[in-house]
Amino acid sequence: MEVSKKNYEFTGSIKTISLALAVVGAIAFGMSFAMNAYVGWVDLLVAMLYVTTISISGIFVLSVSGVIQASWSTPYKRIFEAMMSFIPVSFILLAIPVIMGAHSLYEWTHKEVVANDPILSEKTAWLNEPRFFVTYVIIFAIWFFLSVVIRRFSDKMDSENGVEAAKKFVGFSAISLILFALTVSAAAFDWVMSLEPHWFSTIFGVYIFAGTFVSGIAFTTLVVIYLKSKGYFAGVITDNHLHDLGKWMFGMSVFWAYIWISQYLLIWYANVPEETEYYVLRHHEWGSVFWINLALNFVLPFFVLMTRGAKRNVKVLRVACTIILIGHFVDLYLMVAPKVFEHHEIHGLAGAGVLQALQLIGVLGLFTFVVFRSLSKRKLVPSQDPTFAEGAHLHQ
């Protein structure tokens, strides 16, 4: 299959703009810390969790595709692989709030607090700093290992011996999915849920995963649309592929809502004080953000992407992707900020949301720079992959 442009060239406005946005984000973080150190730590944690979750979504998509030998993602699988290239950057940047800011964010890191709290005293086997920091390194080591091996398999599949490599990748993908599920759950419990150490939810890891997957698909869709508009993927990506991505966003936004309501209703019906405090705080102090979060992550994507025509319309898809990416950021902020702010007597959304918006575009700028730089270093279209032909001739 002839392609008009085979390799992506990372030059021009996208490179300049992404770097400029990253600088804007860095300034916004500095302003948050200048305003209040606790606000700064919360903002930094949310932003780093945001780009980390999007980057690791590539591991899941490619692993699932490998297990079931799917072809739908093959024509643009390099984008998912490029997203994984951000994992080493995340390891460094997320360590700043998670490790350096631990005493400002995580109540259980204060020994005097734990000593006077019977509930926290019973959780010290898990909630202790040595285990917390070691687990952080292990989680990222596993993600990095999976990303490296997946890319190596991808290179082998895009060669003359691709069929044999594809067969071996099935087995590795199964192991990768198990490791991914365990590490995402551990990360969700450690980095987010332990911000409120008295509260717990057994499906919290799945909830984090839902936002991770749909935001990863949204970012990928925007990149596919951008590259296609610049002459890449000619003769490869069609409206059928965009339709497929639209269906994934539609379906996974519904899945996110399903997990959201399942967690909410079970806690509401049970009416256990240790559990209901999570929603009481968000209803009373963060009511407007609480409902905006639901609208951005479910209501708007649901109605915007409902029709077949919407899923094949580039303009509509751009709008839907933007809504979902903003929604994922709001969702993470609503998970992280309320309890930390309450503990340190900070009322409402610091900076009126302006600083957080600048931080969002800043981390997306940095993420875009790393992803597009990675894309430029490898063959964009894996035309020799055994599943490529089927994936390129996708029909809806």
Phi, psi and omega in degrees: 000127183277133179240135186294323178227120186270326183240136181282135178252115184274081179220175173082206190294323183299324179291314180294315183295316182298319177292320179297318179295323178298321178294317177301317179298319179298320177295319180297321177296319178299321179293324178296314179295325179293326179290310181195128184301323181292323175297317179299316180295319178297312180300318181292319179298314180299312183297319181287324174297323182300306182287331177294314181296321179295319183294321183281350177299333178298324178299315183294312183300313183290327178290317177298315179300323180291318182296314183264005180054045181283154182243352188298328183264353186302315182302330181237027181295338179298332179292314177299320179293323178291325177298324179293340181293348179278348184304314177299325177293318178298321180304319181284312186288320179290334178296334181298305178284322186290322182259306182290328181260013185303316183290339178274335186256321189254111183302323186287354178280353179264112186299324181292328177291315180297319182298330182259013181233109182301324182291313180292328178298328179282348183254009185293339178299330178255314183273079173219149189296316179302312179297320182299313183288321178295318179297323178303313181294318181297316181301311181290327178297319178294315179299317180295317179300313180299317182295319180294314182293320179299318179293323179294318176298320180299318178295320179293323180291333178269052180210184182294334179261030185298323183297315180294319179295322179297322179295318179292328182293334179301312180295316179296322181298323178297316177295320180299319180296320179296313179296322179298314181299316181294316183288322178295319178296315179297318179296317180297317180294317185287305192276338183241303186295327182286355171297335176237079192295344177277340185263151177207154176214126184287344179252017183296323178298321178293322179298315177297319179299319182301314178293325178298310184294310185292325178289326176296318177295320180297315179296317179300318180299317179297320180293318178301314180297317180297310182297321179296322180291339180264008176097000176274162180064017179298129182078004181243305182265127180238182176298334178295323178290320177296321177300318179298314179296321177298321178294321178298316179296317179299309183296319183283336173290325175292319178297318177303316180295323179298314179292321180300309183288328178297314178295316183296311185293319180297319179290320181294316181292318181294323176058041176272124186309318181296337181265318185290340181302329180301313183276329177300314179299317183284330176289314188282312186266335186233034186305314182294318179293325180302313182280330174298321179301315179296321180294317183289323186269343180226301189300307182294312177301324182299311183281326179294322186258013187293319187273159177297318181298324181296322182288347181249004183259119184300317181296317180294319179297321177300316179297313181298317179298317179298316179299314182295318180293321175293318181300319179297322178295314179298319180301313179295321180296321180290334176285323190267310194290314189308311184291318180296316180295319179297317182297327182254017175056046174254122187256125176081185183279113182294138179075011178057021178086348182292313180298320181294324177295319178294323178293322178299310180291333178292311181289329175292325176296314178296316180298317179298318179301313182293318182295312182291326176296319178293321179301324184288347185266355183225162176300126188290317183251115181281070190292342180264359178298136183303334182261002185296312184303315179295319181293325180288333180259039180295138178234143179239000000 
